Amino acid sequence: MIPRSRYPFVIALALGLTYALVTRFVAAAHVSGFDIIEGGLLSTAFLIVMPLALGAITAHFIPAGTASTGKRLVWTPLLTVLLFLVAALLFKLEGLICVLIISPLFLLMSCLGAFLYASITDAIHEQRNKTPVMAAFVLLPYLVGPAEHLFATPDSFRLVENHIDIAAAAPVVWQHIIRVAPIERRALGHSPIDALGFPRPVEATLTHEGVGGVRHATFERGVEFIETVDDWQPLRRLSFSIVPNTATIPPTTFDEHVTVGGQYFDVLRGTYELQPLGPGRTRLVLYSQQRLSTHLNWYAGLWTRYIMSEIQERILGVLKQRCEAAALAVAAARVP
């Protein structure tokens, strides 16, 4: 059924896919509460070194001269990675958000691994003499993984800020931020993060005004955050600490690697600031502080910044609509 000329290609795909799946299960495994690979699926060993080895495997089983350079060093490793990502989704090994996050790294590093393997071995004429090089690539994640135990997982604290200009005076804006009435889906509009499964914001209540007041910010699918006000400056600033109410959040709402308040990610604080822009105009600033705890905070931070910014932009958009509608209603009521 398969032409003999395609055997190397099929073997490379099969072995590369098998290696990726095996390493994925090893990275997720715990032995007596100990991670075999420190950081698990968010480790350098899995996200960087494993696809590097995968690329070396595919290049090894498609010997130089049996296929074009592009097919051997680019298309085969890329196709192998795509097969692995599809398998991870189909068998529910990973959620869509995790697959999306790891895809750029996997695709890039697999090609880099193929190029590195080729640059090292193409001068070696005997194929069997290239096997130790390929074996070294294969073992590399299992050497780097335990070595990551020697380094503490760093905490990175980041601030994401968004703002919007509103044609309404500060008193109107203030009343709409201290409590947020229920939000209809259509008011939020569409966002790419909807397709990733992130719950939409629903409302925010407040037990009482002033420092010590507790806001309950709810999102779809049972997600709730308890926000305790610790900075209350009427018409100027509202700031609060944030703690996820884990008792109300179903375990299926978030992927375990992006769970708010989890091992790798948390949202710590939120702040609204009102800045006057002139008569009847206010700039509303919303910013939040997050914690990242991975060995790849520089990369994870790109995604958390995008996602948090998208959430905040949507909330600001709803507030703008409501404040401006309220301001217009007040102005119309004053007209004799």
C-alpha positions as CSV (number, residue, x, y, z in Angstrom):
1,M,0.0,0.0,0.0
2,I,2.9,2.4,0.8
3,P,5.6,2.8,-1.9
4,R,9.0,1.7,-0.7
5,S,10.4,5.1,-1.4
6,R,8.1,6.5,1.3
7,Y,9.2,4.1,4.0
8,P,11.7,6.5,5.6
9,F,9.1,9.3,5.7
10,V,6.5,7.0,7.4
11,I,9.0,5.6,9.9
12,A,10.2,9.1,10.8
13,L,6.6,10.3,11.4
14,A,5.7,7.2,13.4
15,L,8.8,7.2,15.6
16,G,8.7,11.0,16.1
17,L,5.1,10.9,17.2
18,T,5.7,7.9,19.5
19,Y,8.6,9.7,21.1
20,A,6.6,12.9,21.7
21,L,3.7,11.0,23.2
22,V,6.0,8.9,25.5
23,T,7.8,12.0,26.7
24,R,4.5,13.8,27.3
25,F,3.4,11.0,29.6
26,V,6.7,11.0,31.4
27,A,6.6,14.8,31.8
28,A,3.1,14.5,33.4
29,A,4.0,11.6,35.7
30,H,4.5,11.9,39.4
31,V,6.3,9.3,41.5
32,S,5.7,9.5,45.2
33,G,4.8,13.2,44.8
34,F,8.0,13.8,42.8
35,D,8.0,15.1,39.3
36,I,10.2,13.0,37.0
37,I,10.7,16.1,34.9
38,E,10.6,19.3,37.1
39,G,7.9,21.6,36.0
40,G,6.1,18.8,34.1
41,L,4.5,19.9,30.9
42,L,5.6,23.5,31.5
43,S,9.3,22.6,31.9
44,T,12.2,23.6,29.6
45,A,12.8,19.9,29.1
46,F,9.4,19.3,27.6
47,L,8.6,22.6,25.8
48,I,12.1,23.3,24.4
49,V,14.3,20.1,24.5
50,M,11.7,17.5,23.6
51,P,10.7,19.0,20.2
52,L,14.4,19.6,19.5
53,A,14.9,15.8,19.9
54,L,11.8,15.1,17.9
55,G,13.3,17.0,15.0
56,A,16.5,15.1,15.3
57,I,14.6,11.8,15.2
58,T,12.8,12.7,12.0
59,A,16.0,13.9,10.3
60,H,17.8,10.7,11.3
61,F,15.3,8.4,9.7
62,I,15.2,10.3,6.5
63,P,18.8,10.0,5.4
64,A,20.4,12.9,3.5
65,G,19.9,12.4,-0.2
66,T,16.7,10.5,0.0
67,A,14.5,13.6,0.2
68,S,14.7,17.3,-0.4
69,T,16.2,19.4,2.3
70,G,12.9,21.2,2.9
71,K,11.0,17.9,3.3
72,R,13.7,16.4,5.5
73,L,14.4,19.3,7.8
74,V,11.2,21.4,7.7
75,W,8.1,19.6,6.6
76,T,8.6,16.3,8.2
77,P,9.3,17.7,11.7
78,L,6.4,20.1,11.3
79,L,4.0,17.4,10.3
80,T,5.1,15.2,13.2
81,V,4.5,18.0,15.6
82,L,1.1,18.7,14.1
83,L,0.2,15.0,14.4
84,F,1.2,15.1,18.1
85,L,-0.9,18.2,18.8
86,V,-3.9,16.7,17.0
87,A,-3.5,13.5,19.0
88,A,-3.3,15.5,22.3
89,L,-6.6,17.2,21.4
90,L,-8.4,14.0,20.2
91,F,-7.4,12.0,23.2
92,K,-7.9,14.9,25.6
93,L,-4.4,14.9,26.8
94,E,-4.3,18.7,26.6
95,G,-6.9,21.5,26.3
96,L,-7.1,23.8,23.3
97,I,-5.5,26.7,25.1
98,C,-2.4,24.6,26.1
99,V,-2.1,23.2,22.5
100,L,-2.2,26.8,21.2
101,I,0.4,27.9,23.7
102,I,2.9,25.2,23.0
103,S,2.5,25.1,19.2
104,P,4.9,27.9,18.2
105,L,7.6,26.5,20.5
106,F,7.2,23.0,19.2
107,L,7.1,23.9,15.6
108,L,10.2,26.2,15.8
109,M,12.3,23.8,18.0
110,S,11.5,20.7,16.0
111,C,12.9,22.4,12.8
112,L,15.9,23.6,14.8
113,G,16.5,20.1,16.1
114,A,16.4,18.7,12.5
115,F,18.9,21.4,11.4
116,L,21.2,20.8,14.3
117,Y,21.2,17.0,13.8
118,A,21.9,17.5,10.1
119,S,24.7,19.9,10.7
120,I,26.4,17.5,13.1
121,T,25.9,14.3,11.1
122,D,25.8,15.0,7.4
123,A,29.6,14.8,7.2
124,I,29.3,11.2,8.6
125,H,28.8,8.7,5.7
126,E,27.8,5.6,7.6
127,Q,24.2,5.8,8.8
128,R,25.0,3.6,11.8
129,N,27.6,6.0,13.0
130,K,24.9,8.7,13.2
131,T,22.8,6.7,15.7
132,P,24.7,7.8,18.8
133,V,24.1,11.4,17.9
134,M,20.4,10.7,17.5
135,A,20.4,8.8,20.8
136,A,22.0,11.8,22.5
137,F,19.2,14.0,21.3
138,V,16.6,11.5,22.5
139,L,18.0,11.3,26.0
140,L,18.5,15.0,26.4
141,P,15.0,15.8,27.8
142,Y,15.5,13.1,30.4
143,L,18.8,14.7,31.5
144,V,17.6,18.3,31.4
145,G,14.4,17.4,33.2
146,P,15.9,16.1,36.5
147,A,18.5,18.9,36.3
148,E,15.7,21.5,36.6
149,H,15.1,20.2,40.1
150,L,18.3,22.0,41.0
151,F,16.8,25.4,40.2
152,A,13.9,26.9,42.1
153,T,10.9,27.8,39.9
154,P,11.0,31.6,39.6
155,D,8.0,33.8,40.4
156,S,7.4,36.6,38.0
157,F,4.9,39.4,38.8
158,R,3.5,41.2,35.9
159,L,1.1,44.2,35.4
160,V,-1.4,44.3,32.5
161,E,-2.9,47.7,31.9
162,N,-5.8,48.9,29.6
163,H,-7.6,52.1,29.4
164,I,-10.6,53.6,27.6
165,D,-11.9,57.2,27.2
166,I,-15.5,57.7,28.2
167,A,-17.9,60.6,27.4
168,A,-19.2,60.7,30.9
169,A,-18.3,62.5,34.1
170,A,-16.4,60.8,36.9
171,P,-19.5,60.4,39.2
172,V,-21.3,58.4,36.5
173,V,-18.2,56.2,35.8
174,W,-17.7,55.6,39.5
175,Q,-21.1,54.2,40.1
176,H,-20.7,51.7,37.2
177,I,-17.3,50.3,38.4
178,I,-18.0,49.8,42.1
179,R,-20.7,47.4,41.1
180,V,-21.2,45.9,37.6
181,A,-24.7,44.9,36.8
182,P,-25.3,41.6,34.9
183,I,-23.7,41.6,31.4
184,E,-25.5,40.1,28.4
185,R,-23.4,38.1,26.0
186,R,-24.1,40.4,23.1
187,A,-22.8,43.4,25.0
188,L,-19.4,41.7,25.2
189,G,-19.1,41.1,21.5
190,H,-16.8,38.4,20.1
191,S,-13.3,37.6,21.2
192,P,-10.7,35.0,20.1
193,I,-10.5,33.8,23.7
194,D,-14.1,32.6,23.5
195,A,-13.0,29.9,21.2
196,L,-10.4,28.9,23.7
197,G,-13.0,28.3,26.3
198,F,-12.4,31.2,28.7
199,P,-15.5,32.1,30.6
200,R,-17.1,35.5,29.9
201,P,-17.6,38.0,32.7
202,V,-21.1,38.1,34.2
203,E,-21.3,40.7,37.0
204,A,-19.6,42.1,40.1
205,T,-21.4,42.8,43.4
206,L,-20.3,44.8,46.4
207,T,-21.2,44.0,50.1
208,H,-20.7,47.6,51.2
209,E,-18.9,50.8,50.0
210,G,-15.4,51.7,51.4
211,V,-12.3,49.8,52.5
212,G,-13.2,46.3,53.5
213,G,-16.0,45.9,51.1
214,V,-16.0,42.6,49.3
215,R,-16.8,42.4,45.6
216,H,-17.9,39.0,44.1
217,A,-16.9,39.0,40.5
218,T,-18.6,36.2,38.7
219,F,-17.9,34.7,35.3
220,E,-19.6,32.0,33.3
221,R,-19.4,28.3,34.3
222,G,-19.3,28.9,38.0
223,V,-16.1,31.0,38.1
224,E,-16.0,33.5,40.9
225,F,-13.4,35.8,42.4
226,I,-13.5,37.3,45.8
227,E,-12.2,40.9,45.7
228,T,-11.5,42.7,48.9
229,V,-11.3,46.4,48.6
230,D,-8.2,47.9,50.3
231,D,-8.0,51.3,48.5
232,W,-11.2,53.3,48.2
233,Q,-10.9,56.9,46.8
234,P,-14.3,58.0,45.5
235,L,-14.3,59.3,41.9
236,R,-10.5,58.5,41.7
237,R,-9.4,55.0,42.6
238,L,-10.8,51.5,43.5
239,S,-8.3,48.8,44.2
240,F,-8.7,45.3,45.6
241,S,-7.0,42.0,46.2
242,I,-8.2,39.0,44.3
243,V,-8.7,35.4,45.5
244,P,-10.4,32.8,43.3
245,N,-13.3,31.0,45.0
246,T,-12.0,27.5,44.3
247,A,-15.1,26.0,45.9
248,T,-17.3,27.2,43.1
249,I,-15.0,26.6,40.1
250,P,-15.6,23.2,38.5
251,P,-12.4,21.3,37.7
252,T,-13.3,21.2,34.1
253,T,-13.6,24.9,33.6
254,F,-9.8,25.6,33.1
255,D,-7.0,23.4,31.9
256,E,-4.9,22.5,34.9
257,H,-1.9,24.5,33.5
258,V,-3.9,27.7,33.3
259,T,-6.0,27.4,36.4
260,V,-6.2,30.8,38.2
261,G,-4.7,30.4,41.7
262,G,-2.9,27.2,40.7
263,Q,0.7,26.2,40.7
264,Y,1.7,28.2,37.6
265,F,-0.6,31.2,37.4
266,D,-2.6,33.5,39.6
267,V,-4.3,36.9,39.5
268,L,-3.4,38.9,42.6
269,R,-4.8,42.4,42.3
270,G,-7.1,44.6,40.3
271,T,-7.4,48.4,40.1
272,Y,-9.6,51.0,38.5
273,E,-8.4,54.6,38.1
274,L,-10.5,57.5,36.9
275,Q,-8.6,60.3,35.2
276,P,-10.4,63.5,34.2
277,L,-10.1,64.6,30.6
278,G,-12.3,67.7,30.8
279,P,-15.9,68.5,31.3
280,G,-18.0,65.4,30.9
281,R,-15.1,63.1,29.9
282,T,-13.2,60.5,31.9
283,R,-10.4,58.1,31.1
284,L,-10.9,54.8,32.9
285,V,-7.8,52.8,33.5
286,L,-8.0,49.1,34.5
287,Y,-4.9,47.1,35.5
288,S,-4.2,43.8,37.1
289,Q,-1.3,42.1,38.6
290,Q,-0.5,38.4,37.9
291,R,2.0,35.8,39.2
292,L,3.7,33.4,36.8
293,S,5.7,30.4,38.2
294,T,7.3,28.5,35.4
295,H,10.8,28.0,34.0
296,L,9.6,29.8,30.9
297,N,8.0,32.9,32.4
298,W,9.3,35.0,29.5
299,Y,7.2,32.9,27.0
300,A,4.2,32.2,29.3
301,G,4.0,36.0,30.0
302,L,3.3,36.7,26.3
303,W,0.2,34.6,26.5
304,T,-1.1,35.8,29.9
305,R,-0.6,39.4,28.8
306,Y,-2.7,38.8,25.7
307,I,-5.5,36.9,27.5
308,M,-5.7,39.3,30.5
309,S,-5.6,42.4,28.2
310,E,-8.4,40.9,26.1
311,I,-10.6,40.3,29.2
312,Q,-10.0,43.8,30.5
313,E,-10.7,45.4,27.1
314,R,-14.0,43.7,27.0
315,I,-15.0,44.8,30.5
316,L,-13.9,48.4,29.7
317,G,-16.0,48.3,26.5
318,V,-19.1,47.3,28.4
319,L,-18.5,50.0,31.0
320,K,-18.0,52.7,28.3
321,Q,-21.3,51.7,26.7
322,R,-23.2,51.9,30.0
323,C,-21.6,55.1,31.3
324,E,-22.2,57.0,28.1
325,A,-25.8,55.8,27.9
326,A,-26.3,56.9,31.5
327,A,-24.7,60.3,30.7
328,L,-27.0,60.8,27.7
329,A,-30.0,59.9,29.7
330,V,-29.1,62.5,32.4
331,A,-28.5,65.1,29.7
332,A,-31.8,64.3,28.0
333,A,-33.7,64.6,31.3
334,R,-32.3,68.1,31.8
335,V,-33.7,69.3,28.5
336,P,-37.0,71.2,29.1
